[in-house]
Amino acid sequence: MTNDKLKILVTGGAGFIGSHLVDLLLSQNHQVVVLDNFSTGKLDNLPSADRGLSIVNGDIRYSDTVEQAATGCDAIVHLAAVASVQASVEDPCGTHQVNLVGTLNLLEVAKKQGIKRFVYASSAAVYGDTNELPVSEATQLNPLTPYAADKLAGEYYIDFYRRQYHLKPVIFRFFNIFGPRQDPSSPYSGVISIFLQRAQANQPITVFGDGEQTRDFVYVAELVRLLEQAVTTTEPAAMPMNVGNGKQTSLNQLLAAIQDFSSHPLDIRYSNPRSGDIRYSCADNQRVREQMGFHNQYPIADGLKRTWEWMRE
């Protein structure tokens, strides 16, 4: 695929990650169709007036809606999902309809309309709780929740459409993405947005466990740059690729960084660990570095500061 101006369908385009991608694509004069049911996405995340943007208020569970949204598109970036692991545990059938049946609807429409480029948001959840660090794409897959199982099944279906119908997919396994527009009011939101919101409100911050558990955090601008590259310029790579910085950051380190630009001491309270929480997480990102030239332009402290300033606006 070249740098020609494209018409791109972004599912979940009004959400945290999707809206940042929409901004980037529009800035490069691509046409963008956003398909979102606004269950978690927000219209305020999108430009109020841009001639290159059209919005379809609809649900990927319905094939006719997907077909309408995809008409005339050159590529699909599939970000829409029930992203809450806990919600998938509480309602496996409902989340399955969105996370797997919705993906199949998009694949069928891509086949029918001859759309070859398909970028898919998978998840590090497909690895489960592993003792292998850093986690590489060769790590044994062990999805422990309906959310993880559906994401992995989506990868397998995409590979089938690649082999059978010459789809040109790019599959990313996201680690912990953070940045502006991540909703701290959601109980399933990322830990960074919750910590920042409570710090700004001078409210207690609860840490489950001793705070030495680690995550691999990626600033959202880093991710959307990669998504844009995948959909517009990079030759497709069928194999899944981890999207992580390859560095472990503990929650205590995270809180220390937040303390550096907070005007008052943080009220940190430690509680019992939550059952099922992963202790350590870190991505082996060699594949995405080699295949797509991925490199970290946003150190975590810089991303934290940018997110902090956005939340204060």
Phi and psi in degrees as GROMACS dihedral restraints (atoms count N, CA, C in turn):
[ dihedral_restraints ]
;  ai    aj    ak    al  type     phi  dphi    fc
    3     4     5     6     1  -104.5    20    10
    4     5     6     7     1  -173.2    20    10
    6     7     8     9     1   -86.4    20    10
    7     8     9    10     1    12.5    20    10
    9    10    11    12     1   -58.7    20    10
   10    11    12    13     1   153.0    20    10
   12    13    14    15     1   -69.5    20    10
   13    14    15    16     1   132.7    20    10
   15    16    17    18     1  -120.5    20    10
   16    17    18    19     1   162.7    20    10
   18    19    20    21     1  -108.4    20    10
   19    20    21    22     1   117.9    20    10
   21    22    23    24     1  -123.1    20    10
   22    23    24    25     1   127.3    20    10
   24    25    26    27     1   -87.3    20    10
   25    26    27    28     1   125.9    20    10
   27    28    29    30     1  -117.3    20    10
   28    29    30    31     1   108.4    20    10
   30    31    32    33     1   -80.1    20    10
   31    32    33    34     1   142.1    20    10
   33    34    35    36     1    69.3    20    10
   34    35    36    37     1    26.9    20    10
   36    37    38    39     1   -71.4    20    10
   37    38    39    40     1   -11.1    20    10
   39    40    41    42     1   -96.1    20    10
   40    41    42    43     1     2.5    20    10
   42    43    44    45     1   -85.1    20    10
   43    44    45    46     1  -174.3    20    10
   45    46    47    48     1   -55.2    20    10
   46    47    48    49     1   -58.7    20    10
   48    49    50    51     1   -76.6    20    10
   49    50    51    52     1   -45.0    20    10
   51    52    53    54     1   -58.6    20    10
   52    53    54    55     1   -40.9    20    10
   54    55    56    57     1   -68.3    20    10
   55    56    57    58     1   -34.1    20    10
   57    58    59    60     1   -65.6    20    10
   58    59    60    61     1   -38.5    20    10
   60    61    62    63     1   -65.8    20    10
   61    62    63    64     1   -42.3    20    10
   63    64    65    66     1   -57.8    20    10
   64    65    66    67     1   -45.8    20    10
   66    67    68    69     1   -56.7    20    10
   67    68    69    70     1   -45.2    20    10
   69    70    71    72     1   -66.4    20    10
   70    71    72    73     1   -44.6    20    10
   72    73    74    75     1   -64.2    20    10
   73    74    75    76     1   -41.6    20    10
   75    76    77    78     1   -65.1    20    10
   76    77    78    79     1   -36.0    20    10
   78    79    80    81     1   -64.1    20    10
   79    80    81    82     1   -20.7    20    10
   81    82    83    84     1  -101.1    20    10
   82    83    84    85     1    14.3    20    10
   84    85    86    87     1    68.0    20    10
   85    86    87    88     1    21.7    20    10
   87    88    89    90     1   -77.8    20    10
   88    89    90    91     1   154.5    20    10
   90    91    92    93     1   -85.6    20    10
   91    92    93    94     1   138.0    20    10
   93    94    95    96     1  -128.9    20    10
   94    95    96    97     1   132.2    20    10
   96    97    98    99     1  -110.2    20    10
   97    98    99   100     1   121.2    20    10
   99   100   101   102     1   -98.0    20    10
  100   101   102   103     1   125.0    20    10
  102   103   104   105     1  -112.2    20    10
  103   104   105   106     1   115.6    20    10
  105   106   107   108     1  -152.2    20    10
  106   107   108   109     1   140.1    20    10
  108   109   110   111     1   -95.1    20    10
  109   110   111   112     1     1.5    20    10
  111   112   113   114     1    59.6    20    10
  112   113   114   115     1    28.6    20    10
  114   115   116   117     1   -71.1    20    10
  115   116   117   118     1   -36.2    20    10
  117   118   119   120     1  -127.8    20    10
  118   119   120   121     1   -25.0    20    10
  120   121   122   123     1   -70.1    20    10
  121   122   123   124     1   160.2    20    10
  123   124   125   126     1  -130.1    20    10
  124   125   126   127     1   134.6    20    10
  126   127   128   129     1   -60.6    20    10
  127   128   129   130     1   -31.3    20    10
  129   130   131   132     1   -65.5    20    10
  130   131   132   133     1   -17.7    20    10
  132   133   134   135     1   -73.9    20    10
  133   134   135   136     1   -15.2    20    10
  135   136   137   138     1  -104.7    20    10
  136   137   138   139     1   154.1    20    10
  138   139   140   141     1   -59.6    20    10
  139   140   141   142     1   140.5    20    10
  141   142   143   144     1   -75.0    20    10
  142   143   144   145     1   -26.0    20    10
  144   145   146   147     1  -148.6    20    10
  145   146   147   148     1   109.4    20    10
  147   148   149   150     1  -150.0    20    10
  148   149   150   151     1   121.1    20    10
  150   151   152   153     1   -66.0    20    10
  151   152   153   154     1   -17.9    20    10
  153   154   155   156     1   -87.7    20    10
  154   155   156   157     1    -1.1    20    10
  156   157   158   159     1  -112.7    20    10
  157   158   159   160     1   131.7    20    10
  159   160   161   162     1  -127.8    20    10
  160   161   162   163     1   146.5    20    10
  162   163   164   165     1  -122.4    20    10
  163   164   165   166     1   127.8    20    10
  165   166   167   168     1  -111.9    20    10
  166   167   168   169     1   114.0    20    10
  168   169   170   171     1   -84.2    20    10
  169   170   171   172     1    96.8    20    10
  171   172   173   174     1  -162.5    20    10
  172   173   174   175     1  -179.5    20    10
  174   175   176   177     1  -123.8    20    10
  175   176   177   178     1   133.5    20    10
  177   178   179   180     1   -69.4    20    10
  178   179   180   181     1    -9.0    20    10
  180   181   182   183     1   -70.2    20    10
  181   182   183   184     1   -15.3    20    10
  183   184   185   186     1  -111.2    20    10
  184   185   186   187     1   116.8    20    10
  186   187   188   189     1   -64.9    20    10
  187   188   189   190     1   -33.1    20    10
  189   190   191   192     1   -67.6    20    10
  190   191   192   193     1   -35.6    20    10
  192   193   194   195     1   -65.1    20    10
  193   194   195   196     1   -44.0    20    10
  195   196   197   198     1   -62.0    20    10
  196   197   198   199     1   -42.5    20    10
  198   199   200   201     1   -63.7    20    10
  199   200   201   202     1   -41.8    20    10
  201   202   203   204     1   -61.5    20    10
  202   203   204   205     1   -46.0    20    10
  204   205   206   207     1   -67.3    20    10
  205   206   207   208     1   -34.5    20    10
  207   208   209   210     1   -84.5    20    10
  208   209   210   211     1    -9.7    20    10
  210   211   212   213     1   -57.2    20    10
  211   212   213   214     1   123.7    20    10
  213   214   215   216     1    82.4    20    10
  214   215   216   217     1     3.6    20    10
  216   217   218   219     1   -83.3    20    10
  217   218   219   220     1   150.6    20    10
  219   220   221   222     1   -95.3    20    10
  220   221   222   223     1   -20.8    20    10
  222   223   224   225     1  -157.6    20    10
  223   224   225   226     1   160.0    20    10
  225   226   227   228     1  -128.8    20    10
  226   227   228   229     1   132.0    20    10
  228   229   230   231     1  -113.3    20    10
  229   230   231   232     1   114.0    20    10
  231   232   233   234     1  -101.9    20    10
  232   233   234   235     1   100.8    20    10
  234   235   236   237     1  -112.3    20    10
  235   236   237   238     1   -17.0    20    10
  237   238   239   240     1   -63.6    20    10
  238   239   240   241     1   134.7    20    10
  240   241   242   243     1  -170.9    20    10
  241   242   243   244     1   157.7    20    10
  243   244   245   246     1   -80.8    20    10
  244   245   246   247     1   103.5    20    10
  246   247   248   249     1   -87.9    20    10
  247   248   249   250     1    -4.3    20    10
  249   250   251   252     1   -84.5    20    10
  250   251   252   253     1   119.8    20    10
  252   253   254   255     1   -61.3    20    10
  253   254   255   256     1   -42.8    20    10
  255   256   257   258     1   -64.3    20    10
  256   257   258   259     1   -38.9    20    10
  258   259   260   261     1   -62.5    20    10
  259   260   261   262     1   -35.8    20    10
  261   262   263   264     1   -68.5    20    10
  262   263   264   265     1   -33.1    20    10
  264   265   266   267     1   -68.5    20    10
  265   266   267   268     1   -39.6    20    10
  267   268   269   270     1   -77.7    20    10
  268   269   270   271     1   -28.7    20    10
  270   271   272   273     1  -141.6    20    10
  271   272   273   274     1    73.7    20    10
  273   274   275   276     1   -60.2    20    10
  274   275   276   277     1   -40.0    20    10
  276   277   278   279     1   -68.2    20    10
  277   278   279   280     1   -43.7    20    10
  279   280   281   282     1   -64.7    20    10
  280   281   282   283     1   -44.0    20    10
  282   283   284   285     1   -70.8    20    10
  283   284   285   286     1   -31.1    20    10
  285   286   287   288     1   -61.3    20    10
  286   287   288   289     1   -39.7    20    10
  288   289   290   291     1   -61.3    20    10
  289   290   291   292     1   -37.5    20    10
  291   292   293   294     1   -79.5    20    10
  292   293   294   295     1   -52.1    20    10
  294   295   296   297     1   -77.8    20    10
  295   296   297   298     1   -28.3    20    10
  297   298   299   300     1  -112.9    20    10
  298   299   300   301     1   -49.6    20    10
  300   301   302   303     1   -62.4    20    10
  301   302   303   304     1   -40.1    20    10
  303   304   305   306     1   -60.2    20    10
  304   305   306   307     1   -40.5    20    10
  306   307   308   309     1   -63.5    20    10
  307   308   309   310     1   -42.1    20    10
  309   310   311   312     1   -63.5    20    10
  310   311   312   313     1   -39.4    20    10
  312   313   314   315     1   -58.2    20    10
  313   314   315   316     1   -43.0    20    10
  315   316   317   318     1   -66.1    20    10
  316   317   318   319     1   -40.4    20    10
  318   319   320   321     1   -65.0    20    10
  319   320   321   322     1   -39.9    20    10
  321   322   323   324     1   -65.7    20    10
  322   323   324   325     1   -41.4    20    10
  324   325   326   327     1   -67.3    20    10
  325   326   327   328     1   -38.9    20    10
  327   328   329   330     1   -60.3    20    10
  328   329   330   331     1   -42.6    20    10
  330   331   332   333     1   -62.7    20    10
  331   332   333   334     1   -47.3    20    10
  333   334   335   336     1   -64.6    20    10
  334   335   336   337     1   -38.6    20    10
  336   337   338   339     1   -96.5    20    10
  337   338   339   340     1     0.4    20    10
  339   340   341   342     1    73.3    20    10
  340   341   342   343     1    27.4    20    10
  342   343   344   345     1   -85.3    20    10
  343   344   345   346     1   117.8    20    10
  345   346   347   348     1   -93.9    20    10
  346   347   348   349     1   -40.6    20    10
  348   349   350   351     1   -82.0    20    10
  349   350   351   352     1   126.3    20    10
  351   352   353   354     1  -140.6    20    10
  352   353   354   355     1   111.8    20    10
  354   355   356   357     1  -103.8    20    10
  355   356   357   358     1   127.3    20    10
  357   358   359   360     1  -122.1    20    10
  358   359   360   361     1   131.3    20    10
  360   361   362   363     1   -90.2    20    10
  361   362   363   364     1   101.7    20    10
  363   364   365   366     1   -96.2    20    10
  364   365   366   367     1  -163.4    20    10
  366   367   368   369     1  -148.0    20    10
  367   368   369   370     1   150.1    20    10
  369   370   371   372     1   -64.6    20    10
  370   371   372   373     1   -12.1    20    10
  372   373   374   375     1   -61.5    20    10
  373   374   375   376     1   -19.4    20    10
  375   376   377   378     1   -65.4    20    10
  376   377   378   379     1   -18.3    20    10
  378   379   380   381     1   -85.2    20    10
  379   380   381   382     1   -18.0    20    10
  381   382   383   384     1    67.0    20    10
  382   383   384   385     1  -154.7    20    10
  384   385   386   387     1   -96.2    20    10
  385   386   387   388     1   101.5    20    10
  387   388   389   390     1  -113.7    20    10
  388   389   390   391     1   148.6    20    10
  390   391   392   393     1   -87.3    20    10
  391   392   393   394     1    -5.3    20    10
  393   394   395   396     1   -83.7    20    10
  394   395   396   397     1   119.6    20    10
  396   397   398   399     1  -133.9    20    10
  397   398   399   400     1   138.5    20    10
  399   400   401   402     1   -69.4    20    10
  400   401   402   403     1   160.6    20    10
  402   403   404   405     1   -82.7    20    10
  403   404   405   406     1   117.8    20    10
  405   406   407   408     1  -101.7    20    10
  406   407   408   409     1   168.6    20    10
  408   409   410   411     1   -65.6    20    10
  409   410   411   412     1   -16.1    20    10
  411   412   413   414     1   -87.4    20    10
  412   413   414   415     1    -5.8    20    10
  414   415   416   417     1   -61.0    20    10
  415   416   417   418     1   141.8    20    10
  417   418   419   420     1   -57.3    20    10
  418   419   420   421     1   133.0    20    10
  420   421   422   423     1   -81.9    20    10
  421   422   423   424     1   134.0    20    10
  423   424   425   426     1  -148.6    20    10
  424   425   426   427     1    65.6    20    10
  426   427   428   429     1   -64.1    20    10
  427   428   429   430     1   126.7    20    10
  429   430   431   432     1  -105.8    20    10
  430   431   432   433     1    -5.9    20    10
  432   433   434   435     1  -134.6    20    10
  433   434   435   436     1   161.5    20    10
  435   436   437   438     1   -57.1    20    10
  436   437   438   439     1   -37.5    20    10
  438   439   440   441     1   -57.7    20    10
  439   440   441   442     1   -49.2    20    10
  441   442   443   444     1   -65.9    20    10
  442   443   444   445     1   -39.5    20    10
  444   445   446   447     1   -63.8    20    10
  445   446   447   448     1   -41.7    20    10
  447   448   449   450     1   -67.1    20    10
  448   449   450   451     1   -39.9    20    10
  450   451   452   453     1   -62.9    20    10
  451   452   453   454     1   -41.1    20    10
  453   454   455   456     1   -69.0    20    10
  454   455   456   457     1   -41.5    20    10
  456   457   458   459     1   -60.8    20    10
  457   458   459   460     1   -37.3    20    10
  459   460   461   462     1   -59.4    20    10
  460   461   462   463     1   -41.0    20    10
  462   463   464   465     1   -59.6    20    10
  463   464   465   466     1   -44.2    20    10
  465   466   467   468     1   -65.7    20    10
  466   467   468   469     1   -41.0    20    10
  468   469   470   471     1   -65.1    20    10
  469   470   471   472     1   -40.1    20    10
  471   472   473   474     1   -61.0    20    10
  472   473   474   475     1   -40.6    20    10
  474   475   476   477     1   -65.5    20    10
  475   476   477   478     1   -35.9    20    10
  477   478   479   480     1   -61.8    20    10
  478   479   480   481     1   -46.5    20    10
  480   481   482   483     1   -66.5    20    10
  481   482   483   484     1   -30.3    20    10
  483   484   485   486     1   -63.6    20    10
  484   485   486   487     1   -47.3    20    10
  486   487   488   489     1   -73.3    20    10
  487   488   489   490     1   -38.6    20    10
  489   490   491   492     1   -86.6    20    10
  490   491   492   493     1   -35.5    20    10
  492   493   494   495     1  -126.0    20    10
  493   494   495   496     1    12.5    20    10
  495   496   497   498     1    63.3    20    10
  496   497   498   499     1    31.1    20    10
  498   499   500   501     1   -61.1    20    10
  499   500   501   502     1   149.4    20    10
  501   502   503   504     1  -116.7    20    10
  502   503   504   505     1    83.2    20    10
  504   505   506   507     1   -91.4    20    10
  505   506   507   508     1   157.7    20    10
  507   508   509   510     1  -130.4    20    10
  508   509   510   511     1   123.4    20    10
  510   511   512   513     1  -115.2    20    10
  511   512   513   514     1   124.5    20    10
  513   514   515   516     1  -115.3    20    10
  514   515   516   517     1   136.2    20    10
  516   517   518   519     1  -103.2    20    10
  517   518   519   520     1   104.2    20    10
  519   520   521   522     1   -73.1    20    10
  520   521   522   523     1   139.1    20    10
  522   523   524   525     1   -94.3    20    10
  523   524   525   526     1  -133.6    20    10
  525   526   527   528     1   -94.7    20    10
  526   527   528   529     1   104.2    20    10
  528   529   530   531     1   -93.4    20    10
  529   530   531   532     1   138.4    20    10
  531   532   533   534     1  -143.5    20    10
  532   533   534   535     1   163.9    20    10
  534   535   536   537     1   150.2    20    10
  535   536   537   538     1  -175.9    20    10
  537   538   539   540     1   -56.1    20    10
  538   539   540   541     1   148.1    20    10
  540   541   542   543     1    80.9    20    10
  541   542   543   544     1    -0.7    20    10
  543   544   545   546     1   -78.5    20    10
  544   545   546   547     1   125.4    20    10
  546   547   548   549     1   -79.5    20    10
  547   548   549   550     1   110.2    20    10
  549   550   551   552     1   -75.5    20    10
  550   551   552   553     1   -12.8    20    10
  552   553   554   555     1   -77.1    20    10
  553   554   555   556     1   -15.6    20    10
  555   556   557   558     1   -79.1    20    10
  556   557   558   559     1   133.3    20    10
  558   559   560   561     1   -66.2    20    10
  559   560   561   562     1   -12.6    20    10
  561   562   563   564     1  -105.9    20    10
  562   563   564   565     1    10.5    20    10
  564   565   566   567     1   -71.1    20    10
  565   566   567   568     1   167.6    20    10
  567   568   569   570     1   -65.4    20    10
  568   569   570   571     1   150.5    20    10
  570   571   572   573     1   -63.4    20    10
  571   572   573   574     1   -31.7    20    10
  573   574   575   576     1   -65.4    20    10
  574   575   576   577     1   -46.9    20    10
  576   577   578   579     1   -64.0    20    10
  577   578   579   580     1   -35.5    20    10
  579   580   581   582     1   -67.9    20    10
  580   581   582   583     1   -46.4    20    10
  582   583   584   585     1   -59.9    20    10
  583   584   585   586     1   -45.5    20    10
  585   586   587   588     1   -64.2    20    10
  586   587   588   589     1   -43.8    20    10
  588   589   590   591     1   -62.8    20    10
  589   590   591   592     1   -42.4    20    10
  591   592   593   594     1   -72.2    20    10
  592   593   594   595     1   -34.1    20    10
  594   595   596   597     1   -64.1    20    10
  595   596   597   598     1   -44.1    20    10
  597   598   599   600     1   -66.3    20    10
  598   599   600   601     1   -32.6    20    10
  600   601   602   603     1   -86.3    20    10
  601   602   603   604     1     2.3    20    10
  603   604   605   606     1    54.7    20    10
  604   605   606   607     1    43.1    20    10
  606   607   608   609     1  -107.4    20    10
  607   608   609   610     1   156.9    20    10
  609   610   611   612     1   -59.8    20    10
  610   611   612   613     1   142.7    20    10
  612   613   614   615     1  -109.5    20    10
  613   614   615   616     1   120.0    20    10
  615   616   617   618     1   -93.3    20    10
  616   617   618   619     1   127.8    20    10
  618   619   620   621     1  -113.0    20    10
  619   620   621   622     1   121.6    20    10
  621   622   623   624     1   -86.0    20    10
  622   623   624   625     1   113.5    20    10
  624   625   626   627     1   100.7    20    10
  625   626   627   628     1  -161.1    20    10
  627   628   629   630     1   -91.4    20    10
  628   629   630   631     1    -0.8    20    10
  630   631   632   633     1    82.5    20    10
  631   632   633   634     1    -0.5    20    10
  633   634   635   636     1   -90.5    20    10
  634   635   636   637     1    -1.8    20    10
  636   637   638   639     1   -66.8    20    10
  637   638   639   640     1   145.9    20    10
  639   640   641   642     1  -117.8    20    10
  640   641   642   643     1   155.2    20    10
  642   643   644   645     1  -138.1    20    10
  643   644   645   646     1   163.1    20    10
  645   646   647   648     1  -108.5    20    10
  646   647   648   649     1   103.3    20    10
  648   649   650   651     1   -95.7    20    10
  649   650   651   652     1   137.8    20    10
  651   652   653   654     1  -127.6    20    10
  652   653   654   655     1   126.4    20    10
  654   655   656   657     1   -70.5    20    10
  655   656   657   658     1   141.4    20    10
  657   658   659   660     1   -60.6    20    10
  658   659   660   661     1   -34.0    20    10
  660   661   662   663     1   -63.6    20    10
  661   662   663   664     1   -31.9    20    10
  663   664   665   666     1   -63.6    20    10
  664   665   666   667     1   -45.1    20    10
  666   667   668   669     1   -66.9    20    10
  667   668   669   670     1   -46.1    20    10
  669   670   671   672     1   -69.6    20    10
  670   671   672   673     1   -28.9    20    10
  672   673   674   675     1   -60.2    20    10
  673   674   675   676     1   -40.0    20    10
  675   676   677   678     1   -68.5    20    10
  676   677   678   679     1   -42.5    20    10
  678   679   680   681     1   -62.5    20    10
  679   680   681   682     1   -43.1    20    10
  681   682   683   684     1   -61.7    20    10
  682   683   684   685     1   -43.2    20    10
  684   685   686   687     1   -61.6    20    10
  685   686   687   688     1   -41.8    20    10
  687   688   689   690     1   -65.4    20    10
  688   689   690   691     1   -36.0    20    10
  690   691   692   693     1   -87.0    20    10
  691   692   693   694     1   -21.6    20    10
  693   694   695   696     1  -112.0    20    10
  694   695   696   697     1   -31.4    20    10
  696   697   698   699     1  -129.7    20    10
  697   698   699   700     1   -36.2    20    10
  699   700   701   702     1   -76.1    20    10
  700   701   702   703     1   139.1    20    10
  702   703   704   705     1   -64.8    20    10
  703   704   705   706     1   139.1    20    10
  705   706   707   708     1   -63.2    20    10
  706   707   708   709     1   143.3    20    10
  708   709   710   711     1  -118.7    20    10
  709   710   711   712     1   110.3    20    10
  711   712   713   714     1   -66.2    20    10
  712   713   714   715     1   -31.0    20    10
  714   715   716   717     1   -72.6    20    10
  715   716   717   718     1   140.5    20    10
  717   718   719   720     1   -61.0    20    10
  718   719   720   721     1   149.5    20    10
  720   721   722   723     1  -129.4    20    10
  721   722   723   724     1   130.5    20    10
  723   724   725   726     1   -68.4    20    10
  724   725   726   727     1   137.1    20    10
  726   727   728   729     1  -114.4    20    10
  727   728   729   730     1    96.6    20    10
  729   730   731   732     1  -151.9    20    10
  730   731   732   733     1   164.4    20    10
  732   733   734   735     1   -85.8    20    10
  733   734   735   736     1    -7.1    20    10
  735   736   737   738     1    75.2    20    10
  736   737   738   739     1    21.3    20    10
  738   739   740   741     1  -131.9    20    10
  739   740   741   742     1   139.8    20    10
  741   742   743   744     1   -91.1    20    10
  742   743   744   745     1   134.0    20    10
  744   745   746   747     1  -125.9    20    10
  745   746   747   748     1   124.0    20    10
  747   748   749   750     1   -79.9    20    10
  748   749   750   751     1   159.6    20    10
  750   751   752   753     1   -63.6    20    10
  751   752   753   754     1   -33.6    20    10
  753   754   755   756     1   -65.9    20    10
  754   755   756   757     1   -39.2    20    10
  756   757   758   759     1   -64.3    20    10
  757   758   759   760     1   -39.1    20    10
  759   760   761   762     1   -61.0    20    10
  760   761   762   763     1   -46.4    20    10
  762   763   764   765     1   -66.4    20    10
  763   764   765   766     1   -36.1    20    10
  765   766   767   768     1   -63.6    20    10
  766   767   768   769     1   -38.7    20    10
  768   769   770   771     1   -67.0    20    10
  769   770   771   772     1   -39.7    20    10
  771   772   773   774     1   -65.7    20    10
  772   773   774   775     1   -38.4    20    10
  774   775   776   777     1   -59.5    20    10
  775   776   777   778     1   -31.3    20    10
  777   778   779   780     1   -60.9    20    10
  778   779   780   781     1   -32.1    20    10
  780   781   782   783     1  -116.6    20    10
  781   782   783   784     1    14.7    20    10
  783   784   785   786     1   -89.6    20    10
  784   785   786   787     1   143.7    20    10
  786   787   788   789     1   -84.5    20    10
  787   788   789   790     1    -3.6    20    10
  789   790   791   792     1  -143.0    20    10
  790   791   792   793     1   157.6    20    10
  792   793   794   795     1   -62.6    20    10
  793   794   795   796     1   138.0    20    10
  795   796   797   798     1   -74.7    20    10
  796   797   798   799     1   139.5    20    10
  798   799   800   801     1   -95.4    20    10
  799   800   801   802     1    90.6    20    10
  801   802   803   804     1   -99.0    20    10
  802   803   804   805     1   128.9    20    10
  804   805   806   807     1  -125.7    20    10
  805   806   807   808     1   127.1    20    10
  807   808   809   810     1   -95.2    20    10
  808   809   810   811     1   137.1    20    10
  810   811   812   813     1  -127.3    20    10
  811   812   813   814     1   178.6    20    10
  813   814   815   816     1   -64.8    20    10
  814   815   816   817     1   145.0    20    10
  816   817   818   819     1   -58.7    20    10
  817   818   819   820     1   149.8    20    10
  819   820   821   822     1   -87.4    20    10
  820   821   822   823     1   138.5    20    10
  822   823   824   825     1   -61.4    20    10
  823   824   825   826     1   132.0    20    10
  825   826   827   828     1    91.2    20    10
  826   827   828   829     1   -10.2    20    10
  828   829   830   831     1   -66.5    20    10
  829   830   831   832     1   137.0    20    10
  831   832   833   834     1   -75.3    20    10
  832   833   834   835     1   136.7    20    10
  834   835   836   837     1   -76.7    20    10
  835   836   837   838     1   -50.3    20    10
  837   838   839   840     1  -131.4    20    10
  838   839   840   841     1   143.2    20    10
  840   841   842   843     1  -144.4    20    10
  841   842   843   844     1   134.2    20    10
  843   844   845   846     1  -161.4    20    10
  844   845   846   847     1   133.0    20    10
  846   847   848   849     1   -91.5    20    10
  847   848   849   850     1   138.3    20    10
  849   850   851   852     1   -84.3    20    10
  850   851   852   853     1   111.3    20    10
  852   853   854   855     1  -107.1    20    10
  853   854   855   856     1    22.2    20    10
  855   856   857   858     1   -59.4    20    10
  856   857   858   859     1   -40.2    20    10
  858   859   860   861     1   -63.5    20    10
  859   860   861   862     1   -45.5    20    10
  861   862   863   864     1   -71.8    20    10
  862   863   864   865     1   -28.2    20    10
  864   865   866   867     1   -68.9    20    10
  865   866   867   868     1   -42.6    20    10
  867   868   869   870     1   -73.5    20    10
  868   869   870   871     1   -41.1    20    10
  870   871   872   873     1   -84.3    20    10
  871   872   873   874     1   -26.6    20    10
  873   874   875   876     1  -129.5    20    10
  874   875   876   877     1     4.4    20    10
  876   877   878   879     1    67.0    20    10
  877   878   879   880     1    25.9    20    10
  879   880   881   882     1   -65.0    20    10
  880   881   882   883     1   133.1    20    10
  882   883   884   885     1  -150.9    20    10
  883   884   885   886     1   155.2    20    10
  885   886   887   888     1   -81.0    20    10
  886   887   888   889     1   109.5    20    10
  888   889   890   891     1   -95.2    20    10
  889   890   891   892     1   -12.9    20    10
  891   892   893   894     1  -125.3    20    10
  892   893   894   895     1    92.5    20    10
  894   895   896   897     1   -54.9    20    10
  895   896   897   898     1   152.2    20    10
  897   898   899   900     1   -58.9    20    10
  898   899   900   901     1   -36.1    20    10
  900   901   902   903     1   -63.4    20    10
  901   902   903   904     1   -38.0    20    10
  903   904   905   906     1   -67.1    20    10
  904   905   906   907     1   -44.8    20    10
  906   907   908   909     1   -64.0    20    10
  907   908   909   910     1   -39.3    20    10
  909   910   911   912     1   -60.8    20    10
  910   911   912   913     1   -45.3    20    10
  912   913   914   915     1   -62.6    20    10
  913   914   915   916     1   -43.5    20    10
  915   916   917   918     1   -63.1    20    10
  916   917   918   919     1   -40.5    20    10
  918   919   920   921     1   -68.8    20    10
  919   920   921   922     1   -41.1    20    10
  921   922   923   924     1   -56.7    20    10
  922   923   924   925     1   -47.2    20    10
  924   925   926   927     1   -65.9    20    10
  925   926   927   928     1   -38.7    20    10
  927   928   929   930     1   -63.4    20    10
  928   929   930   931     1   -41.3    20    10
  930   931   932   933     1   -68.5    20    10
  931   932   933   934     1   -21.8    20    10
  933   934   935   936     1   -81.9    20    10
  934   935   936   937     1   -15.0    20    10
